[in-house]
Amino acid sequence: MNKTKNHRSEGLFGHLSKTRKSMIKALDQPKRRKKERMFVVEGRKNVSDILSNGSFLPVWLVASERFLEEHREDILDTWGLHPDSVSVSTQSEMDECTSLSTSSEVLAVFRMPQLNYGQADGILEDGLYLALDGVQDPGNLGTILRTAHWFGIRKIFASVNTVDVYNPKTVQSTMGSLGQVEVIYTDIPTLISNNPHIPAVGLQLQGENLFNADLPSSAIICMGSEGNGLSEDVKKLLSNSYTIPPAHPVHHPESLNVAVATAITLAAFCR
């Protein structure tokens, strides 16, 4: 038996240092995340899922003694973390570190992939892709990523003015799907122009009924921002536009939430 399993966590793992705590708090800022190429994940499910699927290289794990005791074998064996990268934290310290409204008993810092911002776009293979044009709400982006994972979409292209995928609220709302779908920030009109063999389609209020349309098997599905929809530069490159018709022609909201609209659209394309 591994002798370390007989020790309690406070003997095996050191206490959270001021330096490490300061860095975690600093990663709440987008500029600091890009500079350090690190981001924070909070919560039992998110942390455990991302550590288990190996999508990102872990830098630090910070957690309550209870969590560390429960997951000691995972930490040392399955997840492959060195004890020096693991810190025991009190709940008050977790409250100081969190960027969410309520702190969790565990958070982890991960290394960003090297090619995520400004990656050049080559010629795409046939298939379904999402292109997000100016989506601003971090919760919407996280839900879209999680939905894309559900429907087997492996790659999302995002305009440079789309919210950062490593925003803490985005990470939280992915519910463990971060890393299962690649997100590439790029110029959407250039992406469409470089791939004329794949039709670019968009969701707009004026368009063909999504449920009656003969949908292509390959497409770059463009979804616009919450307030302004698709940009003019993207609109003029679309092969077709679709709309999700309301049940009543008059008595309905002005628009659908972009994450909800994306889920409905992907369900239609993947049926």
C-alpha positions as CSV (number, residue, x, y, z in Angstrom):
1,M,0.0,0.0,0.0
2,N,1.2,3.5,-0.8
3,K,2.3,4.9,2.5
4,T,1.1,8.4,1.6
5,K,-2.4,7.1,1.9
6,N,-2.0,6.8,5.6
7,H,-1.2,10.5,6.0
8,R,-3.9,13.1,6.4
9,S,-4.0,15.9,3.7
10,E,-2.5,18.6,5.8
11,G,0.7,16.5,6.1
12,L,0.8,15.6,2.4
13,F,-0.3,18.8,0.9
14,G,0.9,22.3,1.9
15,H,-1.4,25.2,2.9
16,L,-2.4,27.8,0.3
17,S,0.3,30.4,0.0
18,K,-0.3,34.1,-0.3
19,T,1.5,34.1,-3.7
20,R,-0.6,31.4,-5.1
21,K,-3.8,33.0,-3.8
22,S,-2.9,36.3,-5.3
23,M,-2.3,34.7,-8.7
24,I,-5.6,32.9,-8.6
25,K,-7.4,36.1,-7.9
26,A,-5.5,37.9,-10.6
27,L,-6.7,35.4,-13.2
28,D,-10.1,36.8,-12.9
29,Q,-8.9,39.5,-15.3
30,P,-8.8,38.7,-19.1
31,K,-5.5,40.4,-19.7
32,R,-3.8,38.5,-16.9
33,R,-5.2,35.2,-18.2
34,K,-3.8,35.9,-21.6
35,K,-0.5,37.0,-20.2
36,E,0.0,34.0,-17.9
37,R,-1.9,31.6,-20.3
38,M,-3.7,30.1,-17.3
39,F,-7.4,30.0,-16.3
40,V,-9.4,28.9,-13.2
41,V,-12.1,26.2,-13.0
42,E,-14.3,26.0,-9.9
43,G,-16.7,23.3,-8.5
44,R,-16.5,19.6,-7.9
45,K,-18.0,18.5,-11.2
46,N,-16.1,20.9,-13.4
47,V,-12.8,20.3,-11.8
48,S,-13.2,16.5,-11.6
49,D,-14.4,16.2,-15.2
50,I,-11.6,18.3,-16.7
51,L,-8.9,16.6,-14.6
52,S,-10.3,13.2,-15.6
53,N,-10.6,13.9,-19.4
54,G,-7.1,15.4,-19.5
55,S,-8.1,18.2,-21.8
56,F,-5.9,20.7,-20.1
57,L,-2.6,20.6,-18.2
58,P,-3.2,21.2,-14.5
59,V,-1.1,23.8,-12.7
60,W,-2.5,23.9,-9.2
61,L,-5.4,22.3,-7.3
62,V,-6.8,24.1,-4.3
63,A,-9.4,22.4,-2.1
64,S,-10.8,21.8,1.3
65,E,-9.3,19.0,3.4
66,R,-12.4,17.0,3.0
67,F,-12.2,17.1,-0.8
68,L,-8.5,16.2,-0.8
69,E,-9.1,13.3,1.6
70,E,-12.0,12.0,-0.7
71,H,-9.9,12.3,-3.9
72,R,-6.4,11.6,-2.7
73,E,-5.9,8.5,-4.9
74,D,-7.3,10.4,-7.9
75,I,-5.0,13.3,-7.2
76,L,-1.8,11.2,-6.9
77,D,-2.6,8.4,-9.4
78,T,-5.4,9.1,-11.9
79,W,-4.9,12.8,-12.2
80,G,-1.2,12.7,-11.8
81,L,-0.8,15.8,-9.7
82,H,2.4,16.3,-7.7
83,P,1.7,17.1,-4.0
84,D,3.6,20.4,-4.4
85,S,0.9,21.6,-6.8
86,V,-1.9,20.8,-4.4
87,S,-2.9,23.2,-1.6
88,V,-5.2,22.8,1.4
89,S,-7.6,25.8,1.8
90,T,-10.1,27.1,4.3
91,Q,-13.6,28.1,3.1
92,S,-12.8,31.8,3.9
93,E,-9.8,31.6,1.6
94,M,-11.9,30.0,-1.1
95,D,-14.3,32.9,-0.6
96,E,-11.4,35.3,-1.3
97,C,-10.3,33.4,-4.5
98,T,-13.7,32.9,-6.1
99,S,-14.9,35.0,-9.0
100,L,-18.4,33.5,-8.6
101,S,-21.3,34.6,-6.4
102,T,-20.8,31.5,-4.2
103,S,-17.4,29.8,-3.7
104,S,-16.9,26.1,-4.0
105,E,-14.7,23.8,-1.9
106,V,-12.4,23.1,-4.8
107,L,-10.8,25.0,-7.7
108,A,-8.1,24.3,-10.2
109,V,-5.8,26.4,-12.4
110,F,-5.1,25.0,-15.8
111,R,-2.7,25.9,-18.6
112,M,-4.4,27.3,-21.8
113,P,-3.6,25.5,-25.1
114,Q,-1.0,27.3,-27.0
115,L,-3.1,27.9,-30.1
116,N,-6.4,29.2,-29.1
117,Y,-6.3,33.0,-29.7
118,G,-5.8,34.1,-33.3
119,Q,-5.3,30.6,-34.8
120,A,-5.0,30.7,-38.6
121,D,-7.9,28.9,-40.3
122,G,-7.1,26.3,-43.0
123,I,-9.5,24.6,-45.3
124,L,-12.2,22.8,-43.3
125,E,-13.4,19.3,-43.9
126,D,-17.1,18.8,-44.6
127,G,-19.2,18.8,-41.5
128,L,-21.1,21.0,-39.1
129,Y,-19.4,24.0,-37.4
130,L,-20.6,26.8,-35.3
131,A,-19.6,30.4,-35.8
132,L,-20.4,32.9,-33.1
133,D,-20.5,36.5,-34.2
134,G,-20.2,38.8,-31.1
135,V,-21.8,36.7,-28.4
136,Q,-21.3,38.8,-25.2
137,D,-22.8,36.9,-22.3
138,P,-20.4,34.4,-20.7
139,G,-23.2,32.2,-19.5
140,N,-24.6,32.0,-23.1
141,L,-21.2,31.0,-24.4
142,G,-20.8,28.3,-21.8
143,T,-24.2,26.9,-22.5
144,I,-23.6,27.0,-26.3
145,L,-20.3,25.1,-25.8
146,R,-22.1,22.5,-23.6
147,T,-24.9,22.2,-26.2
148,A,-22.3,21.8,-29.1
149,H,-20.7,19.0,-27.1
150,W,-24.1,17.2,-26.7
151,F,-24.7,17.3,-30.5
152,G,-21.2,16.3,-31.4
153,I,-20.0,19.6,-32.8
154,R,-16.2,19.5,-32.3
155,K,-15.2,23.0,-33.3
156,I,-16.6,26.5,-32.6
157,F,-15.3,29.6,-34.3
158,A,-15.8,32.8,-32.5
159,S,-15.3,36.4,-33.6
160,V,-12.6,38.4,-31.7
161,N,-15.4,40.4,-30.0
162,T,-17.0,37.3,-28.6
163,V,-16.6,36.8,-24.8
164,D,-13.5,34.9,-23.6
165,V,-14.2,31.2,-23.4
166,Y,-12.0,31.2,-20.2
167,N,-14.1,33.7,-18.4
168,P,-15.0,32.1,-15.0
169,K,-18.7,32.3,-15.7
170,T,-18.3,30.7,-19.1
171,V,-16.2,27.9,-17.6
172,Q,-18.8,27.4,-14.9
173,S,-21.7,27.1,-17.3
174,T,-20.0,24.6,-19.5
175,M,-20.5,22.0,-16.7
176,G,-17.4,20.0,-17.6
177,S,-17.6,20.3,-21.4
178,L,-14.8,22.7,-21.7
179,G,-12.0,21.1,-23.7
180,Q,-14.4,18.7,-25.4
181,V,-15.2,21.3,-28.1
182,E,-12.4,23.4,-29.6
183,V,-13.0,27.2,-29.6
184,I,-11.0,29.2,-32.0
185,Y,-11.1,33.0,-32.1
186,T,-10.8,34.3,-35.6
187,D,-12.3,36.6,-38.3
188,I,-15.7,35.0,-39.2
189,P,-16.0,36.6,-42.7
190,T,-12.5,35.4,-43.6
191,L,-13.4,31.9,-42.3
192,I,-16.4,31.8,-44.6
193,S,-14.6,33.2,-47.6
194,N,-11.8,30.6,-47.2
195,N,-14.3,27.7,-47.2
196,P,-16.7,28.2,-50.2
197,H,-17.3,24.5,-50.3
198,I,-19.2,24.7,-47.1
199,P,-22.4,26.8,-47.1
200,A,-22.5,29.5,-44.4
201,V,-26.0,29.8,-43.0
202,G,-27.4,32.1,-40.3
203,L,-30.3,32.5,-37.9
204,Q,-32.3,35.7,-38.5
205,L,-35.8,36.9,-37.8
206,Q,-36.5,37.0,-41.5
207,G,-35.6,33.7,-43.0
208,E,-36.8,30.3,-44.2
209,N,-38.7,28.2,-41.6
210,L,-36.0,26.1,-39.9
211,F,-38.4,23.2,-39.4
212,N,-39.5,23.0,-43.1
213,A,-36.1,23.7,-44.7
214,D,-34.0,21.1,-46.5
215,L,-30.9,21.6,-44.3
216,P,-27.4,20.9,-45.7
217,S,-25.4,18.1,-44.1
218,S,-22.3,20.4,-44.0
219,A,-22.6,24.0,-42.9
220,I,-21.0,26.8,-40.9
221,I,-23.9,27.8,-38.7
222,C,-23.6,31.5,-37.8
223,M,-25.2,32.8,-34.6
224,G,-25.2,36.5,-33.8
225,S,-24.9,38.7,-30.7
226,E,-27.7,39.0,-28.1
227,G,-28.5,42.6,-29.0
228,N,-27.6,43.1,-32.6
229,G,-27.7,39.7,-34.2
230,L,-25.3,38.9,-37.1
231,S,-23.0,41.6,-38.4
232,E,-23.5,43.0,-41.9
233,D,-20.1,41.5,-43.0
234,V,-21.4,38.0,-42.1
235,K,-24.9,38.5,-43.4
236,K,-23.7,39.3,-46.9
237,L,-21.8,36.0,-47.1
238,L,-24.6,33.7,-46.1
239,S,-25.9,31.1,-48.5
240,N,-29.2,30.9,-46.6
241,S,-31.0,32.3,-43.6
242,Y,-33.4,30.5,-41.3
243,T,-35.8,31.5,-38.6
244,I,-37.3,29.7,-35.7
245,P,-41.1,30.4,-36.0
246,P,-43.0,31.3,-32.9
247,A,-46.2,29.4,-32.0
248,H,-48.3,32.6,-32.4
249,P,-47.7,35.1,-35.2
250,V,-48.3,38.2,-33.0
251,H,-48.1,37.3,-29.3
252,H,-44.5,36.3,-28.8
253,P,-41.2,37.7,-27.3
254,E,-39.1,39.9,-29.5
255,S,-36.4,37.3,-29.8
256,L,-35.0,34.0,-28.4
257,N,-32.0,33.8,-26.2
258,V,-29.0,33.0,-28.4
259,A,-28.1,29.9,-26.4
260,V,-31.6,28.6,-26.7
261,A,-31.7,29.4,-30.4
262,T,-28.5,27.6,-30.9
263,A,-29.8,24.5,-29.2
264,I,-32.9,24.4,-31.3
265,T,-30.9,25.0,-34.5
266,L,-28.4,22.2,-33.8
267,A,-31.3,19.8,-32.9
268,A,-32.8,20.6,-36.4
269,F,-29.5,20.1,-38.2
270,C,-28.6,16.9,-36.4
271,R,-31.9,15.2,-36.6
